[in-house]
Amino acid sequence: MSTHDDAFTAEAKSLVYTFRAKAGTKPTWTPRWGFVTDEPHFDPRFKIGGQFGGWFYGVRAYGGHGWGFGGAETKRGPEVNEYSDFAGVLGTGVYVTGVAGTSINNVGVYGQTGEVPELPWPVPNYYARAGVFGAAEQGRGVFGVVDFGVGVTGFSPKGIGVEGFTTDGIGVIGSARERPGVYGVSGAAPGVYGLASYDSGVQGICDTEGPTVPQPVTIAGVVGTSDASHGVIGTSNALVGVYGYSTNNIGVVGQTQNPNSFAGYFFGNVAVAGNLTVTGVISPNPKSAVVPFPDGTQRLLYCMESPEVWFEDFGAARLKRGRAVVKIDADFSKVIKRGDYRVFPVPEGDCRGLYVRRKSAMSFEVRELMGGKSSITFSYRIVGRRKDIKGHRRFAKIDMPLPMPAGVTRPPRKRPMKSSALRRFLTRLEKETWQARPKGTKKGSGSRPLRSM
């Protein structure tokens, strides 16, 4: 050991250590520090409090009780691996935190890989003030891995649990083999929230990416894709499983390129609150009913079409001395225009023929031709114009709002965000996060921008 005017030097005399601070063995005397830089003032006078260098570790530190039976068998922390065996700082423990980084007005822990002389985008003060800040020249700023559990967890009682944003990439990626890639839980806000200016807000891939969405539908708020599994699944116990809404376009579109499959398939009743417009190639009519046959097959029966809107009903009655007055079903008469309907009587016995002599709002009269006096049964078909339809036009023209394209193309690569758009984007993010801040936080209390490392 030697001393100088401005330093104390301890020179190694063995291969074990250079300087050793012993805590002693007296149970009534437990030193608080093994080594301390004494800086009691507001502004420390040391530029660097201490510097340590070594082949395996620059600093190796442990805290708390050990694990084992004492002596050399005592474990101070888990076994090192390929990432922790060589480290600038190794902090470990059994019952305590391995490494703790804290700050009042800046980043608690800053982790960096590669040379990052300047951040690729200006980080707003509110975002830069983080518990953990990770930066990377290439790769990932923060990576979490676990054998059984959650790789990365973010929790906030009143704000955002996990947030990811990017200028020309993907904000958040989650992948898993047997579990959801991203799983979000929230009590009063979205569990998972995705925001993008020029691409899809959230993109989920199961196993392997599926086909590219055809033009003109290239980007969306949420995109789910898979090569061999379902693209999107929505479930609910009390409300709608999947809900699509648009103010100026189609709410939900389903499409398939397999002519033997279906663009949409429903197990259960289907209700349409609006018009049902159908185009198809099945001749003679695309709207059909599936009817089981005695041979076990299922056959198609097609509906009839008309250029006007009609309701129809069927019935039977009997002539008495060549005449019969038939009352129209009361419920049927409520849904048709009573003064504008057609009746088609058909005799079910030998007679001179039938005709409709008189029609009223509640009944119609059928007589035998040429003054015949037959007393036979006849059936009839009555067709009335729908009462609640107004302004109907025959053979009305219609423009399909979103024709489905035949080809499949990749979406064009998006141009990088311009600096002005980037500033607006980050300003909006900072404003939204500030509005979700805990009550009592003063505006302007964010940290200074991070200096280049």
Secondary structure as UniProt FT lines:
FT   STRAND          2..3
FT   STRAND          8..9
FT   TURN            27..28
FT   STRAND          57..63
FT   HELIX           71..73
FT   TURN            82..84
FT   STRAND          87..93
FT   STRAND          109..113
FT   HELIX           125..128
FT   STRAND          132..136
FT   STRAND          202..206
FT   TURN            215..216
FT   STRAND          222..226
FT   TURN            259..260
FT   STRAND          288..292
FT   TURN            294..295
FT   STRAND          298..302
FT   STRAND          310..318
FT   TURN            321..322
FT   STRAND          323..327
FT   HELIX           330..333
FT   STRAND          336..347
FT   STRAND          354..359
FT   STRAND          363..368
FT   HELIX           369..371
FT   STRAND          377..386
FT   TURN            387..388
FT   TURN            394..395
FT   HELIX           419..435
FT   TURN            439..440
FT   TURN            443..444
//
